[in-house]
Amino acid sequence: MTQVNIKRVYDEPSEQDGYCVLVDRLWPRGMKREYLKYDYWAKEVTPSNDLRKWFHADVEKRWGAFADMYQKELKESDAAKAFIDKIKAYSKVTLLYASKEQERNHANVLKHYLDTHL
């Protein structure tokens, strides 16, 4: 079974991270590509541009609705199914995200989705 963790891209990498997947649609601000330790950039499983922009306009008030809408996008996504097939071979996967919000961010929603579908 695959253990899924999440971590900010700005935190120090660790041997314990396993297979590292960047799960942001945009490259993290201030991060040089040569400094980020990641194995795969999974843009295809991030929230749609419209959903992402809508959510970021008011993170606090829109969190619950965002989480529901993003879960729906994932359930209807062939890319999400392909992503699960890609990562299920690894015992440990770390989802890397850039948001300052540690609780209300798409990586938490994606982790929950993966935990229930792996």
N, CA, C and O of each residue as an XYZ file, in Angstrom:
472
protein
N       0.838     -1.183      0.000
C       0.000      0.000      0.000
C       0.883      1.246      0.000
O       1.945      1.267      0.623
N       0.442      2.258     -0.689
C       1.183      3.505     -0.815
C       0.816      4.464      0.316
O      -0.359      4.748      0.547
N       1.834      4.955      1.014
C       1.634      5.973      2.035
C       1.826      7.335      1.373
O       2.860      7.588      0.754
N       0.828      8.212      1.505
C       0.897      9.529      0.886
C       1.074     10.587      1.971
O       0.316     10.632      2.940
N       2.085     11.436      1.794
C       2.353     12.551      2.696
C       2.327     13.839      1.888
O       2.394     13.812      0.660
N       2.229     14.962      2.581
C       2.339     16.248      1.906
C       3.418     17.068      2.592
O       3.722     16.879      3.770
N       3.998     18.000      1.808
C       5.104     18.798      2.319
C       5.234     20.051      1.461
O       5.026     20.006      0.249
N       5.578     21.161      2.093
C       5.822     22.395      1.324
C       7.119     22.255      0.544
O       8.072     21.638      1.020
N       7.155     22.820     -0.638
C       8.352     22.751     -1.477
C       9.527     23.477     -0.832
O      10.681     23.208     -1.164
N       9.240     24.389      0.082
C      10.287     25.186      0.714
C      10.909     24.495      1.921
O      11.901     24.982      2.464
N      10.337     23.358      2.355
C      10.902     22.587      3.462
C      12.068     21.743      2.956
O      12.136     21.405      1.774
N      12.973     21.410      3.856
C      14.139     20.609      3.492
C      13.714     19.219      3.010
O      12.859     18.585      3.629
N      14.302     18.746      1.919
C      14.021     17.373      1.485
C      14.612     16.375      2.481
O      15.555     16.676      3.213
N      14.033     15.194      2.481
C      14.479     14.149      3.402
C      14.529     12.809      2.671
O      13.808     12.587      1.697
N      15.369     11.947      3.146
C      15.441     10.582      2.601
C      14.095      9.869      2.785
O      13.755      8.964      2.024
N      13.342     10.285      3.797
C      12.063      9.651      4.123
C      10.928     10.065      3.197
O       9.834      9.508      3.281
N      11.168     11.032      2.312
C      10.108     11.537      1.445
C       9.644     10.530      0.399
O       8.492     10.575     -0.030
N      10.512      9.636     -0.010
C      10.142      8.672     -1.045
C      10.048      9.343     -2.407
O      10.867     10.196     -2.747
N       9.045      8.953     -3.181
C       8.812      9.488     -4.527
C       8.135     10.847     -4.371
O       7.026     10.930     -3.843
N       8.791     11.906     -4.822
C       8.301     13.272     -4.616
C       7.613     13.795     -5.865
O       8.166     13.753     -6.964
N       6.391     14.292     -5.674
C       5.574     14.772     -6.787
C       5.165     16.217     -6.524
O       4.505     16.511     -5.527
N       5.557     17.112     -7.420
C       5.117     18.500     -7.353
C       3.672     18.543     -7.846
O       3.379     18.117     -8.963
N       2.774     19.058     -7.011
C       1.352     19.052     -7.351
C       0.783     20.473     -7.453
O      -0.358     20.724     -7.064
N       1.581     21.383     -7.975
C       1.123     22.741     -8.268
C       1.094     22.927     -9.775
O       1.959     22.421    -10.490
N       0.091     23.658    -10.253
C      -0.013     23.932    -11.694
C       1.074     24.901    -12.135
O       1.596     24.798    -13.246
N       1.416     25.852    -11.250
C       2.436     26.849    -11.550
C       3.716     26.521    -10.790
O       3.673     25.941     -9.705
N       4.857     26.897    -11.370
C       6.130     26.663    -10.679
C       6.163     27.522     -9.406
O       5.751     28.681     -9.442
N       6.646     26.975     -8.288
C       6.670     27.720     -7.023
C       7.519     28.991     -7.096
O       8.636     28.975     -7.613
N       6.979     30.078     -6.577
C       7.671     31.364     -6.577
C       8.991     31.279     -5.819
O       9.075     30.708     -4.732
N      10.012     31.863     -6.428
C      11.305     31.961     -5.772
C      12.099     30.672     -5.717
O      13.189     30.646     -5.144
N      11.582     29.607     -6.296
C      12.252     28.301     -6.249
C      12.941     28.055     -7.584
O      12.292     28.008     -8.629
N      14.256     27.899     -7.539
C      14.992     27.565     -8.756
C      14.827     26.070     -9.017
O      14.842     25.252     -8.097
N      14.671     25.746    -10.273
C      14.427     24.341    -10.636
C      15.513     23.400    -10.138
O      15.231     22.267     -9.748
N      16.739     23.866    -10.153
C      17.836     22.981     -9.734
C      17.848     22.725     -8.222
O      18.537     21.815     -7.759
N      17.095     23.516     -7.450
C      17.073     23.333     -5.996
C      15.920     22.471     -5.497
O      15.963     21.970     -4.373
N      14.904     22.296     -6.311
C      13.758     21.508     -5.865
C      13.982     20.035     -6.196
O      14.168     19.656     -7.353
N      13.958     19.221     -5.149
C      14.107     17.781     -5.339
C      12.715     17.188     -5.564
O      11.904     17.090     -4.643
N      12.463     16.798     -6.812
C      11.183     16.163     -7.121
C      11.416     15.143     -8.239
O      12.357     15.259     -9.025
N      10.538     14.150     -8.287
C      10.660     13.091     -9.288
C       9.692     13.290    -10.451
O       9.947     12.831    -11.565
N       8.588     13.971    -10.189
C       7.555     14.118    -11.210
C       6.747     15.374    -10.920
O       6.491     15.696     -9.760
N       6.346     16.083    -11.970
C       5.492     17.264    -11.840
C       4.117     16.896    -12.378
O       3.942     16.718    -13.584
N       3.149     16.784    -11.489
C       1.813     16.300    -11.846
C       0.833     17.466    -12.024
O      -0.109     17.611    -11.245
N       1.054     18.279    -13.033
C       0.156     19.411    -13.321
C      -1.258     18.930    -13.629
O      -2.238     19.617    -13.344
N      -1.345     17.744    -14.213
C      -2.625     17.242    -14.706
C      -3.616     16.889    -13.601
O      -4.799     16.705    -13.890
N      -3.179     16.789    -12.347
C      -4.104     16.464    -11.255
C      -4.335     17.656    -10.328
O      -4.898     17.509     -9.243
N      -3.902     18.819    -10.758
C      -4.137     20.023     -9.964
C      -5.527     20.565    -10.275
O      -6.129     20.188    -11.281
N      -6.038     21.446     -9.421
C      -7.351     22.037     -9.716
C      -7.318     22.800    -11.048
O      -6.284     23.345    -11.437
N      -8.441     22.830    -11.725
C      -8.530     23.576    -12.978
C      -8.193     25.050    -12.717
O      -8.332     25.535    -11.594
N      -7.753     25.745    -13.753
C      -7.399     27.160    -13.596
C      -8.559     27.977    -13.040
O      -8.366     28.800    -12.145
N      -9.751     27.758    -13.560
C     -10.906     28.517    -13.081
C     -11.187     28.258    -11.603
O     -11.456     29.190    -10.845
N     -11.123     27.002    -11.200
C     -11.366     26.652     -9.801
C     -10.272     27.230     -8.905
O     -10.565     27.772     -7.839
N      -9.039     27.117     -9.323
C      -7.908     27.635     -8.555
C      -8.037     29.145     -8.348
O      -7.869     29.640     -7.233
N      -8.333     29.871     -9.421
C      -8.454     31.335     -9.322
C      -9.641     31.727     -8.439
O      -9.535     32.648     -7.629
N     -10.761     31.037     -8.592
C     -11.945     31.312     -7.780
C     -11.628     31.111     -6.302
O     -11.979     31.952     -5.474
N     -10.977     30.017     -5.968
C     -10.640     29.690     -4.586
C      -9.703     30.729     -3.985
O      -9.923     31.176     -2.860
N      -8.671     31.117     -4.709
C      -7.672     32.041     -4.178
C      -8.217     33.456     -3.983
O      -7.579     34.267     -3.313
N      -9.361     33.764     -4.543
C      -9.975     35.076     -4.336
C     -10.477     35.235     -2.898
O     -10.570     36.355     -2.396
N     -10.804     34.108     -2.227
C     -11.261     34.160     -0.827
C     -11.107     32.770     -0.201
O     -12.078     32.032     -0.039
N      -9.887     32.442      0.139
C      -9.542     31.101      0.637
C     -10.376     30.709      1.845
O     -10.912     29.602      1.904
N     -10.483     31.603      2.794
C     -11.172     31.270      4.041
C     -12.652     30.931      3.833
O     -13.142     29.928      4.350
N     -13.349     31.761      3.084
C     -14.786     31.558      2.891
C     -15.101     30.445      1.893
O     -16.154     29.815      1.982
N     -14.212     30.202      0.958
C     -14.516     29.255     -0.120
C     -13.908     27.865      0.078
O     -14.051     27.005     -0.791
N     -13.240     27.635      1.198
C     -12.526     26.375      1.394
C     -13.433     25.149      1.241
O     -13.105     24.239      0.479
N     -14.539     25.107      1.932
C     -15.415     23.930      1.884
C     -15.938     23.649      0.488
O     -15.911     22.508      0.027
N     -16.411     24.683     -0.182
C     -16.919     24.523     -1.543
C     -15.795     24.126     -2.495
O     -15.984     23.295     -3.383
N     -14.631     24.728     -2.299
C     -13.484     24.378     -3.135
C     -13.136     22.898     -2.994
O     -12.963     22.199     -3.993
N     -13.034     22.425     -1.759
C     -12.682     21.025     -1.525
C     -13.665     20.090     -2.217
O     -13.259     19.104     -2.831
N     -14.956     20.397     -2.119
C     -15.981     19.580     -2.779
C     -15.836     19.606     -4.305
O     -15.912     18.569     -4.963
N     -15.627     20.805     -4.853
C     -15.524     20.931     -6.314
C     -14.245     20.265     -6.837
O     -14.258     19.658     -7.908
N     -13.161     20.376     -6.098
C     -11.911     19.745     -6.524
C     -12.034     18.214     -6.456
O     -11.556     17.515     -7.350
N     -12.667     17.699     -5.408
C     -12.918     16.253     -5.320
C     -13.718     15.785     -6.534
O     -13.435     14.731     -7.104
N     -14.715     16.574     -6.922
C     -15.530     16.226     -8.089
C     -14.674     16.210     -9.355
O     -14.796     15.303    -10.178
N     -13.809     17.213     -9.509
C     -12.907     17.231    -10.664
C     -12.040     15.976    -10.687
O     -11.847     15.369    -11.740
N     -11.522     15.594     -9.536
C     -10.659     14.408     -9.469
C     -11.431     13.138     -9.833
O     -10.924     12.296    -10.574
N     -12.642     12.999     -9.322
C     -13.452     11.811     -9.596
C     -13.766     11.661    -11.078
O     -13.886     10.544    -11.581
N     -13.899     12.789    -11.779
C     -14.248     12.763    -13.199
C     -13.031     12.780    -14.114
O     -13.172     12.826    -15.336
N     -11.845     12.742    -13.533
C     -10.607     12.925    -14.294
C      -9.908     11.613    -14.655
O      -9.591     10.799    -13.787
N      -9.680     11.431    -15.945
C      -8.864     10.290    -16.373
C      -7.421     10.475    -15.919
O      -6.721      9.499    -15.652
N      -6.975     11.730    -15.831
C      -5.611     12.015    -15.384
C      -5.405     11.571    -13.940
O      -4.326     11.094    -13.588
N      -6.429     11.724    -13.098
C      -6.321     11.288    -11.704
C      -6.188      9.766    -11.632
O      -5.409      9.243    -10.834
N      -6.938      9.073    -12.454
C      -6.826      7.606    -12.485
C      -5.440      7.180    -12.970
O      -4.854      6.247    -12.420
N      -4.917      7.846    -13.981
C      -3.573      7.544    -14.482
C      -2.517      7.864    -13.434
O      -1.525      7.147    -13.306
N      -2.732      8.946    -12.683
C      -1.796      9.320    -11.629
C      -1.760      8.251    -10.540
O      -0.686      7.900    -10.049
N      -2.907      7.741    -10.169
C      -2.958      6.663     -9.177
C      -2.187      5.450     -9.680
O      -1.425      4.842     -8.928
N      -2.381      5.098    -10.943
C      -1.640      3.971    -11.511
C      -0.133      4.222    -11.481
O       0.653      3.299    -11.270
N       0.257      5.461    -11.689
C       1.675      5.818    -11.713
C       2.313      5.704    -10.326
O       3.431      5.206    -10.200
N       1.616      6.157     -9.295
C       2.242      6.205     -7.972
C       2.029      4.959     -7.117
O       2.711      4.789     -6.106
N       1.108      4.092     -7.495
C       0.812      2.947     -6.627
C       1.960      1.947     -6.529
O       1.944      1.069     -5.667
N       2.944      2.073     -7.396
C       4.113      1.194     -7.327
C       5.087      1.617     -6.226
O       5.997      0.863     -5.883
N       4.905      2.795     -5.681
C       5.818      3.323     -4.665
C       5.227      3.135     -3.267
O       4.026      3.315     -3.066
N       6.071      2.777     -2.312
C       5.581      2.588     -0.945
C       5.329      3.915     -0.246
O       4.457      4.008      0.617
N       6.090      4.949     -0.616
C       5.921      6.261     -0.001
C       5.969      7.338     -1.073
O       6.895      7.384     -1.882
N       4.953      8.210     -1.070
C       4.857      9.315     -2.017
C       4.647     10.600     -1.215
O       3.817     10.648     -0.308
N       5.402     11.631     -1.559
C       5.234     12.932     -0.922
C       4.759     13.937     -1.965
O       5.413     14.156     -2.984
N       3.610     14.538     -1.688
C       3.051     15.567     -2.557
C       3.631     16.907     -2.128
O       3.480     17.315     -0.976
N       4.290     17.585     -3.046
C       4.926     18.866     -2.762
C       4.040     20.011     -3.248
O       3.574     19.999     -4.387
N       3.812     20.992     -2.387
C       2.978     22.143     -2.733
C       3.651     23.416     -2.227
O       4.511     23.356     -1.348
N       3.263     24.568     -2.778
C       3.901     25.832     -2.422
C       3.072     26.714     -1.489
O       3.621     27.632     -0.880
N       1.813     26.473     -1.364
C       0.919     27.350     -0.605
C       1.407     27.594      0.824
O       1.956     26.701      1.469
N       1.196     28.818      1.299
C       1.488     29.142      2.701
C       0.437     28.531      3.619
O       0.699     28.266      4.792
N      -0.751     28.312      3.071
C      -1.854     27.694      3.815
C      -1.562     26.205      3.996
O      -1.574     25.451      3.023
N      -1.305     25.783      5.209
C      -0.961     24.381      5.417
C      -2.176     23.476      5.542
O      -2.091     22.280      5.261
N      -3.305     24.033      5.961
C      -4.514     23.227      6.121
C      -5.453     23.352      4.923
O      -5.967     22.352      4.423
N      -5.671     24.568      4.474
C      -6.623     24.823      3.396
C      -5.883     24.978      2.079
O      -5.689     26.084      1.574
N      -5.473     23.833      1.535
C      -4.802     23.849      0.232
C      -5.163     22.590     -0.539
O      -5.602     21.595      0.038
N      -4.976     22.648     -1.833
C      -5.391     21.552     -2.711
C      -4.625     20.259     -2.446
O      -5.148     19.176     -2.712
N      -3.405     20.344     -1.930
C      -2.623     19.130     -1.664
C      -3.307     18.268     -0.601
O      -3.263     17.040     -0.679
N      -3.932     18.893      0.379
C      -4.676     18.131      1.391
C      -5.867     17.412      0.768
O      -6.148     16.260      1.098
N      -6.559     18.093     -0.127
C      -7.704     17.473     -0.804
C      -7.229     16.310     -1.671
O      -7.839     15.240     -1.673
N      -6.146     16.521     -2.403
C      -5.593     15.467     -3.246
C      -5.132     14.283     -2.405
O      -5.371     13.135     -2.779
N      -4.478     14.540     -1.282
C      -4.043     13.459     -0.390
C      -5.230     12.632      0.080
O      -5.188     11.402      0.063
N      -6.293     13.320      0.502
C      -7.499     12.613      0.941
C      -8.071     11.741     -0.178
O      -8.448     10.591      0.044
N      -8.127     12.306     -1.372
C      -8.619     11.551     -2.524
C      -7.752     10.311     -2.767
O      -8.271      9.214     -2.971
N      -6.442     10.492     -2.742
C      -5.532      9.362     -2.992
C      -5.637      8.318     -1.894
O      -5.617      7.119     -2.172
N      -5.749      8.763     -0.646
C      -5.875      7.820      0.475
C      -7.108      6.943      0.323
O      -7.090      5.782      0.731
N      -8.170      7.471     -0.251
C      -9.393      6.683     -0.390
C      -9.437      5.878     -1.690
O     -10.282      4.995     -1.831
N      -8.545      6.165     -2.640
C      -8.596      5.467     -3.926
C      -7.373      4.594     -4.217
O      -7.338      3.901     -5.233
N      -6.389      4.622     -3.348
C      -5.213      3.756     -3.577
C      -5.429      2.383     -2.948
O      -4.555      1.520     -3.033
